[in-house]
Amino acid sequence: MKVFLKKISEELGIRESQVAATAALLEEGGTVPFIARYRKERTGELDEVQIGTVRDRLEQLQELEKRREAIKKSIREQEKLTPELEAKIDKANTLSELEDIYLPYKPKRKTKASVAREKGLEPLASVIYDQGAIIPAEEAKSFNDNEKGVTNIEEALQGARDIIAEWINENAEIRSEMRELFNREALVKCKVIKGKEEEGQKYKNYFDWEEQLKKVPSHRMLAMRRGEKEMFLTIDICPEESQALDILETAVIRRENDAAEHVRQAIKDCYRRLMKPSMETVARLGSKRKADEEAINVFKENLQHLLLSAPLGQKNTLAIDPGFRTGCKVVCLDAQGKLLEHTAIYPNEPQRKMAESAAVIQHMVEKHKISAIAIGNGTASRETEKFVKSIGLPKDVLVVMVNESGASIYSASGTAREEFPDYDVTVRGAVSIGRRLMDPLAELVKIDPKSIGVGQYQHDVDQNMLKKSLDDTVISCVNAVGVELNTASKEVLSYVSGLGPSLARNIVDYRNENGPFSDRKALKNVPRLGDKAFEQAAGFLRIRSAKNPLDASAVHPESYHVVEQMAHDLNASIGQLIKDSGVRRNIELKKYVNETVGLPTLQDILNELEKPGRDPRDTYEAVEFLEGVNTLEDLKAGMQMQGVVTNITNFGAFVDIGVHQDGLVHLSHIADQYVDNPADFLKVQQKVNVTVIDVDIPRKRISLSMKPDPFGQNPKKRQPSGKKNQTKQKSGQKDMGFEDKLAMLKGKFR
């Protein structure tokens, strides 16, 4: 473990003591949010990202150590583990190095070399491999033995070359050098399978594609791999063969004679039959893992911004799931999201019952004192929005378009059926639309993150890695915001530090049977919720109506005594500490430092007293779509309009402009400067101003720009053509057609 701690310390550039403390806290059952928020003194104020990295790297190194021990055990059982070999195994820092060392000792199926050995040809291979002044054909005569299956001299020489090829392939130093060559010089060569040109049109940009492996962006690698999986493309990953053969010959050829010529033949066979396929497999796995990590990081960032997007708050809300023929499903929710009433209206084609529908909406708004109307942004959304805004509702009633991605998934889920057993999917979907306006985080955690519509190739990446990463993101967001204990669903509670699905259900069951929690201490009455779970969870749970105001804050119960001492020393109540900034200014933090509570925790406490239970999310601000622009047919090049970012990828951002089809702002049109990563400029749910560049109605493609001068009409802002082309090549923006970029997101378009 000591070696692990030192290695992680060096990799992350943090003190070994910080790594050790983090490892100990994780071993004790601490969660990442809890350690980051409430154990700053012990970790030296490491943040969630650093703590999560320490956790993941420890797991990787522990897996590496398990493999190391398994390899040593296998070689030991073969009675071939020398002190020198064991030291070599112990020095290996990566799984690839370990496997290279183990390769000569790894139990094998029948190979050409093993067959040659059975025929007694290993001595011949040795004498040829030494490259002495011999005549190989003469040496081979003595191995021409029909009884052993060697029928002629050439067969003996071929068997010897097979053995030499395997020796070269199993040389750890040579494999290491070859791996470096693949990492440095490998090319990805992608071609269409003959006869699949028409059927595989969506991959046409890769029909004859070549690029350095190290420069392939994640979305392109995943696109090519998908095309290969669907049997439209073939992918070959390797450097130029001459480069590989040069490395092998330099490592193996020592003289120029007849024996060396046979070794050269073995080298070519080794590379083509053994080493290239092996190295290509490693390169494929490595590039896939890298692409997965990049795609998952994009997904994580998008999901985080979506979950932390501004909530409308606790307001009585009317929600509409719009439609044409089947009508619009309407629900009314109270400030806590409880379903009060539901019905259906038919204001759109073909029924056009506008007067009756208007009367229903007006009645419900008045009856339930509605503050906001949420309209799903699917089919008939703009028509329904136009209708609602035309019926003369009070001006203080906010009408908002809400992204409904995943609402249908939720409405058919077990969670929705359990919550609304007596209602059909249309009612459940409308409820989800309304609730995600009130509190996106609380509602979206009920949906599999992969179904929310902010991912990139989420179905192609490693699913275990994806799930772990997205779970970490959801947990981080839920705990950053805090959870109201007496109203939270079990889905939200399950993401609270230290709880999980089982304890979350127990909390809800206890709450239903015994009424709301009066204070945080009452959590300990919940079945199976022990001291450790209480320690991890309590600080992230809020009780707004509690007698002790600290129960509504992020101050952990373990620190209540500190606040009580502060109040006592200032001859004030805790309530006065919270309400009166003048009183708080008299607090001398250093006075309360002790062995377990340091200045970081004390500063957090003081910040929390200034604004207890504060929500870190922004204040809600509605997006105003352009009036009269409801469909693709209404769009014209040059139109300037407002939109909201719905997804960010490596090649650009998708923006909802209110026409049922998201447009793409390619990264070359995000800013008047070079853009390498769209996430550096944009985030999901951000309001943006865009200009329509192009509309392809048959393909349902919209091209947008955020540049002030997207058409280059201002000579001062034009870029010289040479520089522009260089920029495109540098950023990889020249290689793909617009429609192919749009096609990359599975299920993205409604």
WOZI-V472070 format. One record per helix or strand of 2 or more residues. SS is the DSSP state (H for helix, E for strand). FROM is the first residue (numbers start at 1). TO is the last residue. Records with the same first field share a line. If there is no record, write none. Layout:
SS: FROM-TO  FROM-TO
This chain:
H: 2-12  16-27  32-38  40-43  48-77  83-91  95-105  112-118  122-129  136-141  146-148  153-169  172-185  201-206  213-215  218-229  241-252  258-307  354-367  381-389  407-411  414-419  425-438  440-444  449-451  463-481  490-493  501-514  520-525  531-540  549-552  557-569  574-579  581-584  589-592  599-610  632-634  667-669  678-680  715-717  721-731  738-743
E: 187-192  208-212  233-238  317-321  328-333  339-345  372-376  398-402  483-484  541-542  640-649  652-656  663-666  687-696  701-705
